[in-house]
Amino acid sequence: MSDPCVTTVVNALLRARHEHRLAEASEFSETLTSAEQAYAVQAGVAEALQWYGAEGPMHWKSGGASRQATLTHAPLPPAGVWNSPATAGAFAFGMRGIEAEVALRLGEAVDAGRAATLDETSASALIEAMAVSIEVVDSRWTGGMSAPALLRLADLQTHGALVLGPWVPWAPRDWAKQVCRVFIGEQPVVQRQGTHSLDNPVWGVGEWLRHATRGGRTVAAGTVLTTGTWVGVLHARAGDRVIAEFDGIGVAQVQL
């Protein structure tokens, strides 16, 4: 790792993970100056912790605030990917943000050449299944969601854990009419309709695959992508039971 700025942030995140404490974001607020450096930090932390085998990461998150925004991507550590119904148990969280999402699963491998040709229609044809998912948002930085954007991206875009509901066959839907509900402990139910930030969970799949296949990599068949929140970031506490329901797709739940 030749970039000393990347090395500095990798080491800060590794210490935070090993010591179960937050790194001081203000000390590193100007260390990274590009998304490429942030992605290099992701790779450096993953390599140090030996998260992925020869086939590479099998779970990713990708998304953005709108179609006009720059999409960001992060491979997810397999130890924090759970099938629903899940129990967090002693899994360490600094915060427990909740995002209700739709996850997609690839039916075939994709290399860089294939990824370069994809639009929304051809990307949709690669998907074999979908599932309700819950992302538990977490951070290794002080300030959490208010930490500088590049530090959040370097820290897997503030990822904590991913809970996947049962898979159902992929079929295009009228996403503008899609209803989801989220139950968190004793809080009032949160219900939304048609609120995916990109309007359609498939819209950013091609861009994600172009990112994931950089450097000649191939994304394996069966790789899972979670595609962005329908409810913003909600807040849960230790001990809460969280349930996400998407009409016509399914349910996922986790006990925190």
Helices and strands as residue ranges (DSSP letters): H 4-19, G 25-28, H 35-49, E 59-63, E 72-75, G 78-80, E 81-83, E 86-87, E 97-106, H 112-116, H 120-124, E 127-137, G 144-146, H 149-154, E 159-164, E 168-169, G 175-177, E 179-184, E 190-193, H 205-212, G 214-216, E 224-226, E 234-235, E 241-246, E 250-255
